[in-house]
Amino acid sequence: KMAKLYQRLKRPGDTVSMYERAIAALEGDPLKNARPLATHLNNLAAIYMGRENYDAAVPLYSRAVAVIKDAGIARQKEPAAILGNALQLFQMMGDAEKAAEVMRLLGIAPPPAE
């Protein structure tokens, strides 16, 4: 909640710090905390995306995808939206392997390999 407050107050350094702290706390039990953990990873990645710092966003989305996959929640509304965000980034970065994994999780047939 503090991260969202800092974001509204336009305090990006504090926003990032709060998301990082929340993620660290939730990673102690990632399966139990899968939804909030994936959401915080997505939110932090979105901040980096907004700054066009795609290299910082990739590992966050990769971790969110892994959490969602391990928890078996890919077809739920919010996790599916997070996977959609990850898919867009992976496609933009030209990472066909990661994009195909996300597509499979979403039940979308990946395009044939070239």
Secondary structure in CASP SS format (residue, H / E / C, confidence):
PFRMAT SS
TARGET T0000
AUTHOR 0000-0000-0000
METHOD secondary structure of the structure
MODEL  1
K C 1.00
M H 1.00
A H 1.00
K H 1.00
L H 1.00
Y H 1.00
Q H 1.00
R H 1.00
L C 1.00
K C 1.00
R C 1.00
P H 1.00
G H 1.00
D H 1.00
T H 1.00
V H 1.00
S H 1.00
M H 1.00
Y H 1.00
E H 1.00
R H 1.00
A H 1.00
I H 1.00
A H 1.00
A H 1.00
L H 1.00
E C 1.00
G C 1.00
D C 1.00
P C 1.00
L C 1.00
K C 1.00
N C 1.00
A H 1.00
R H 1.00
P H 1.00
L H 1.00
A H 1.00
T H 1.00
H H 1.00
L H 1.00
N H 1.00
N H 1.00
L H 1.00
A H 1.00
A H 1.00
I H 1.00
Y H 1.00
M H 1.00
G H 1.00
R C 1.00
E C 1.00
N C 1.00
Y H 1.00
D H 1.00
A H 1.00
A H 1.00
V H 1.00
P H 1.00
L H 1.00
Y H 1.00
S H 1.00
R H 1.00
A H 1.00
V H 1.00
A H 1.00
V H 1.00
I H 1.00
K H 1.00
D H 1.00
A H 1.00
G C 1.00
I C 1.00
A C 1.00
R C 1.00
Q C 1.00
K H 1.00
E H 1.00
P H 1.00
A H 1.00
A H 1.00
I H 1.00
L H 1.00
G H 1.00
N H 1.00
A H 1.00
L H 1.00
Q H 1.00
L H 1.00
F H 1.00
Q H 1.00
M H 1.00
M C 1.00
G C 1.00
D C 1.00
A H 1.00
E H 1.00
K H 1.00
A H 1.00
A H 1.00
E H 1.00
V H 1.00
M H 1.00
R H 1.00
L H 1.00
L C 1.00
G C 1.00
I C 1.00
A C 1.00
P C 1.00
P C 1.00
P C 1.00
A C 1.00
E C 1.00
END
